[in-house]
Amino acid sequence: MTGEIAIGGVFLPSILLIAILAVVLTGLTTRLLAILGAYRFIAYRPLVDLALFFLILGLLSWLTGPAA
């Protein structure tokens, strides 16, 4: 994971782009969990969604590697 990525001459932190991807993947995952009915067993859904976001964000940042 590099420190910054230039898009059209604008430098964006790579963690911002990873976080946007994590939001999209979290949305897809929560929709899938809702369709499968997994939320019936969960007491507080917003906390699980937040934890799922941080898990996906951590996984994506781990997969992209350390900053050079």
Secondary structure as the mmCIF struct_conf table of DSSP 4:
data_model
#
loop_
_struct_conf.conf_type_id
_struct_conf.id
_struct_conf.beg_label_comp_id
_struct_conf.beg_label_asym_id
_struct_conf.beg_label_seq_id
_struct_conf.end_label_comp_id
_struct_conf.end_label_asym_id
_struct_conf.end_label_seq_id
BEND BEND1 GLY A 3 GLY A 3
STRN STRN1 GLU A 4 ILE A 7
TURN_TY1_P TURN_TY1_P1 GLY A 8 GLY A 9
STRN STRN2 VAL A 10 PRO A 13
HELX_RH_AL_P HELX_RH_AL_P1 SER A 14 LEU A 36
TURN_TY1_P TURN_TY1_P2 GLY A 37 GLY A 37
HELX_RH_3T_P HELX_RH_3T_P1 ALA A 38 PHE A 41
BEND BEND2 ALA A 43 ALA A 43
HELX_RH_AL_P HELX_RH_AL_P2 ARG A 45 THR A 64
#
